[in-house]
Amino acid sequence: MKQKKTMLIMVIVLAVLFALYGGLKAWNSHSEKQKKAKEENKKMFLLFHGSDWCYWCIKLDEEVLSKKEFLDWAKNNLILVSLDFPNNIKQEENLKTQNQILAQLFKIEGYPTVIITDASGKEIFRTGYQEGGVEKYIAHLEKALK
């Protein structure tokens, strides 16, 4: 029952993201996002996660990443990139390969891992799930970005 409820919540969250920001594809292409980060002089928010199996990833999404407050703040401050490692969601091979290469490059050891980089791809800050909701998470990121 809990899995069905979690899946329903995830479907709703994905629907909201698609409606607000043109879908997760808008989060996915690292090279396109890096180009945009350079053009807009913004930092990149790399989210390494397992969207359909990782408990803490799902909590981070439910409590922070799917919230309008975070999405509005991020739109003004970051370029979002989702690097998903799902168990039951089909991905294109080029997306899988991109995600695996970046996970090796950044030495990802667990999920969720959030890495903030400059526009050139140099790591500035690394974090993951933080308890406390969207306001606390934004404050956590803002402190790291100063």
RACORFEN-V377381 format. One record per residue. N is the residue number from 0. SS is DSSP state (alpha for helix, beta for strand, coil for the rest). D_CENTER is the distance of its C-alpha to the mean C-alpha in whole Angstrom. Layout:
n:N ss:SS d_center:D_CENTER
n:N ss:SS d_center:D_CENTER
This chain:
n:0 ss:coil d_center:27
n:1 ss:alpha d_center:24
n:2 ss:alpha d_center:22
n:3 ss:alpha d_center:23
n:4 ss:alpha d_center:22
n:5 ss:alpha d_center:18
n:6 ss:alpha d_center:18
n:7 ss:alpha d_center:20
n:8 ss:alpha d_center:17
n:9 ss:alpha d_center:14
n:10 ss:alpha d_center:16
n:11 ss:alpha d_center:17
n:12 ss:alpha d_center:13
n:13 ss:alpha d_center:13
n:14 ss:alpha d_center:16
n:15 ss:alpha d_center:15
n:16 ss:alpha d_center:12
n:17 ss:alpha d_center:14
n:18 ss:alpha d_center:17
n:19 ss:alpha d_center:15
n:20 ss:alpha d_center:13
n:21 ss:coil d_center:15
n:22 ss:coil d_center:13
n:23 ss:coil d_center:10
n:24 ss:alpha d_center:12
n:25 ss:alpha d_center:11
n:26 ss:alpha d_center:7
n:27 ss:alpha d_center:9
n:28 ss:coil d_center:12
n:29 ss:alpha d_center:11
n:30 ss:alpha d_center:15
n:31 ss:alpha d_center:15
n:32 ss:alpha d_center:12
n:33 ss:alpha d_center:14
n:34 ss:alpha d_center:17
n:35 ss:alpha d_center:16
n:36 ss:alpha d_center:15
n:37 ss:alpha d_center:19
n:38 ss:alpha d_center:20
n:39 ss:alpha d_center:19
n:40 ss:coil d_center:19
n:41 ss:coil d_center:15
n:42 ss:beta d_center:13
n:43 ss:beta d_center:10
n:44 ss:beta d_center:7
n:45 ss:beta d_center:6
n:46 ss:beta d_center:3
n:47 ss:beta d_center:6
n:48 ss:beta d_center:7
n:49 ss:coil d_center:10
n:50 ss:coil d_center:10
n:51 ss:coil d_center:14
n:52 ss:coil d_center:15
n:53 ss:coil d_center:13
n:54 ss:alpha d_center:15
n:55 ss:alpha d_center:13
n:56 ss:alpha d_center:9
n:57 ss:alpha d_center:11
n:58 ss:alpha d_center:12
n:59 ss:alpha d_center:9
n:60 ss:alpha d_center:8
n:61 ss:alpha d_center:12
n:62 ss:alpha d_center:13
n:63 ss:alpha d_center:10
n:64 ss:alpha d_center:7
n:65 ss:coil d_center:10
n:66 ss:coil d_center:13
n:67 ss:alpha d_center:14
n:68 ss:alpha d_center:15
n:69 ss:alpha d_center:11
n:70 ss:alpha d_center:11
n:71 ss:alpha d_center:14
n:72 ss:alpha d_center:14
n:73 ss:alpha d_center:11
n:74 ss:alpha d_center:13
n:75 ss:alpha d_center:15
n:76 ss:alpha d_center:14
n:77 ss:beta d_center:11
n:78 ss:beta d_center:10
n:79 ss:beta d_center:6
n:80 ss:beta d_center:6
n:81 ss:beta d_center:4
n:82 ss:beta d_center:7
n:83 ss:beta d_center:8
n:84 ss:coil d_center:12
n:85 ss:coil d_center:13
n:86 ss:coil d_center:17
n:87 ss:coil d_center:18
n:88 ss:coil d_center:16
n:89 ss:coil d_center:18
n:90 ss:coil d_center:16
n:91 ss:coil d_center:18
n:92 ss:alpha d_center:19
n:93 ss:alpha d_center:18
n:94 ss:alpha d_center:15
n:95 ss:alpha d_center:15
n:96 ss:alpha d_center:17
n:97 ss:alpha d_center:15
n:98 ss:alpha d_center:12
n:99 ss:alpha d_center:15
n:100 ss:alpha d_center:16
n:101 ss:alpha d_center:13
n:102 ss:alpha d_center:13
n:103 ss:alpha d_center:17
n:104 ss:alpha d_center:17
n:105 ss:coil d_center:15
n:106 ss:coil d_center:17
n:107 ss:coil d_center:14
n:108 ss:coil d_center:16
n:109 ss:coil d_center:14
n:110 ss:coil d_center:11
n:111 ss:coil d_center:9
n:112 ss:beta d_center:9
n:113 ss:beta d_center:7
n:114 ss:beta d_center:9
n:115 ss:beta d_center:10
n:116 ss:beta d_center:13
n:117 ss:coil d_center:16
n:118 ss:coil d_center:16
n:119 ss:coil d_center:18
n:120 ss:coil d_center:15
n:121 ss:coil d_center:17
n:122 ss:beta d_center:15
n:123 ss:beta d_center:16
n:124 ss:beta d_center:14
n:125 ss:beta d_center:12
n:126 ss:beta d_center:12
n:127 ss:coil d_center:10
n:128 ss:coil d_center:11
n:129 ss:coil d_center:14
n:130 ss:coil d_center:16
n:131 ss:coil d_center:18
n:132 ss:alpha d_center:15
n:133 ss:alpha d_center:14
n:134 ss:alpha d_center:17
n:135 ss:alpha d_center:17
n:136 ss:alpha d_center:13
n:137 ss:alpha d_center:14
n:138 ss:alpha d_center:17
n:139 ss:alpha d_center:15
n:140 ss:alpha d_center:13
n:141 ss:alpha d_center:16
n:142 ss:alpha d_center:18
n:143 ss:alpha d_center:17
n:144 ss:alpha d_center:17
n:145 ss:coil d_center:20
